[in-house]
Amino acid sequence: MNTASLTDDDRRDLVAYLDGELPPDEAARIEARMLSDDAYRAEMQALQGTFDLLEDLPISTVGPDFTRTTVEVASIDFRRRPSTSEFDPKRLLPAALLLLSVGLAGAFGFAWQRNRQSLPEREAIREFPILENYDAYDWGGDVEFLRQLRDEGIFDGTTFAAVVPTASPAPEEASAFDPWAEEMGPGLPAIGELTPEQVQTRIDRMGAQEREELASRMDRFEALPPEERRRLRDLHEALLADPEGEELLRLAHQYRQWVSTLTGEDRASLESLSSKNDERLAKIHELMKSEEARQFSRLVDVEVTPEDHQAIVEWLRDYVYAPENERRFRERISPDAWARLQRMGRDDRWIWTIVTYRRYSEGSDRLPLPTPSDEDLNRLSGSLTKTVRDALEKAGDSATKLRLLDEWMRAAVTARMSPNVDKAKLEAFYRDRLTSSVRAELDKLPPEELHRRLEIIYLANERRLREGEKLDVDQLRGYLGSQPNLPFPSMRRDGGPGFERFGPGRGSFSPPPPFAPPPPRRSDDPE
Amino acid sequence: MTQTPGGAVAKPSEDPTLSGASPTESAIDPDARLMLRVRDDDAFAFEELVRRYQNRLLTVLEHSGNGRDQAEDLVQETFLRVFRARKTYRADAKFSTWVFTIAHNVAKNAIRRRSRRKEVSAERESSTDSAPAGIEGLAQANSGWMPARRLDKSEAGQMVRLALDSLSERQRVALLLTKFENMSYQDVAETMGLSVQAVKSLLFRARLNLKAMLEPYVEQGRRPHSAPPDEAD
């Protein structure tokens, strides 16, 4: 067979013909030549024959687990890829909003579907009680540490409802004023033995997101070193056996929730003390005070040092505990609630006294607080750093000072009562709960101010939700103005300082605030 | 029609559902419909796509010069990218072309990474589009290969594999896509980021090189199931 007469163009056309890439007229031309040209036909057959040999290559087949692991890899990648970097609402893009708000549930559902199949199911069922409380156990140390937390009264679960009896103390009301309730959600896992069937039933009833979360915890649990897995199991067993297990478990969840609001650096400092309970507790106290001061500073929009905050808190505490004022509070608070207040520690009681006092005036004219005297104000002023003292002095007349003091008091109450706002929650609030126009207003602000306002709105909304209401547009505008309202409302409906206009207060008050007709109610009053 | 790893696939020109510039839900290919469901976070659709394409991708990626384990990793990486890109998927392209384009890019990146790590073998590095290694040399290098002996299917497969290995990476990929995926030149061009004309030249050289290396075995009838060319056609 002599194919030497064939050119490269001939062969190129032959290959294209064999690949079905020639138009019909050219294909017909090739076929005609094949009938008359043996060498041409032989070349075509050789090209086709060697090409057909490729069929001797084995068809590759993936291993039995390939499909499952591939889908798992995708689902794990999905979980890891959403950014958890520093929160900056301005960086939120519409696509991210769509993905997070619409796609998340579906994607989580799918991820779970795959993970659920992939989990060693018996393991998941066996470890379910630990997985259900995984984060709490992860941070909870040991039973001894939880007992110390309880004894220190840091997360003692003291709630407004525990202090203030309501006219109809419905169960939902009891949790409605628990500052932790919102964080914990309604279904804090109860401790107790569960049969595999009960676990299966609970898993079956879970929503897609819960299942995804459970699968994620299983992943994390399995990734722990053996000794750490053992610690979690031991803690669970110890809580099961402890008569106070339920309470300690709740504390563990509260502690975990609080830890999740800390910066990475603060979390790391706590983690480094995990084997030194006393030092860890001291660090917790320190971090809480520091964060409370920071939050107070954000709320009052004045650069307040921790020392200033401490001075203001101590002044407010002394003010509440002053015998004359305490008598006034006691007159307005029911004996039962008063008795509960007395069982609280000195550090907390003043806050709850103010809150209770205000709560009792709900539905009627709010009760003004006893007016502090000049002597009181001077004492406070003398304990502050220059910057904050100047801010107080700059307020000018006594009425303005009282207004400022009222703002500080409300900020102090808010900073103590409201747990830190988790960045993710703040982000979700910005994304899901605010209208585009409110977001647009916020976006005009510098980042720090945006964050501050957003936090104020969030806290105010949380407070309103606990009271069974929600913010309306006018109230929102009050938080967006040049002088934003504070989450804890004024003691007076007209938005003025919550102190009495007249009256002796503690000691003399001279001169009394000038009488003026109450200003018209501000439309942005959150109440 | 050639048997493919995932089953027979019609050529685009034979598939009436591919006509039309703006495909609707009913007009697009079934895999593209599945991908649209993946875009909407349908877990089962994603799994089904993985099932449909895993062996097809693996076959092309493995025979195009990657080791078995590496090819599996590349397939997994391909699916991961498919998944990550699901929200931006548009059904105006044939799904198989899209997924093989991703696979090709994944494989190219892997080759670049290996090159940087100097892990490419000297043999593979010396391979060029126009300079195929001789089949005799390859056969001799493979111990136990006796030219006079009849080859069973497994051995024939190895021989073809050696011939294929002597081609350049681009020639291999183009050949495998046309052979196992029945891709048109247009689809190969899209997948490999080349012009149709370049693909035509690439495949022409690939087929000639393949013929040069395997023809002696075809002509001497040493393949167990080979038929004379005139009978095969």
Interface residues (C-beta under 8 A of the other chain):
Chain A: D8 R11 R12 V15 A16 L18 D19 G20 E21 R41 A42 M44 Q45 A46 L47 Q48 G49 T50 F51 D52 L53 L54 E55 D56 L57 P58 I59 S60 T61 V62 G63 F66 T67 T69 T70 V71 V73 A74 D77 F78 R81 A95 L99 G103 G106 A107 G109 F110 A111 Q113 R114
Chain B: T2 Q3 P5 K11 S13 D40 D41 D42 A43 F44 F46 E47 V50 R51 Q54 N55 L58 T59 E62 H63 R68 A71 E72 V75 Q76 F79 L80 F83 R84 K87 K153 S154 A156 G157 M159 V160 R161 A163 L164 L175 L176 T178 K179 F180 S184 Y185 K200 S201 L203 F204 R207 L208 L210 K211 M213 L214 E215 V218 R223 S226 P229 D230 A232 D233
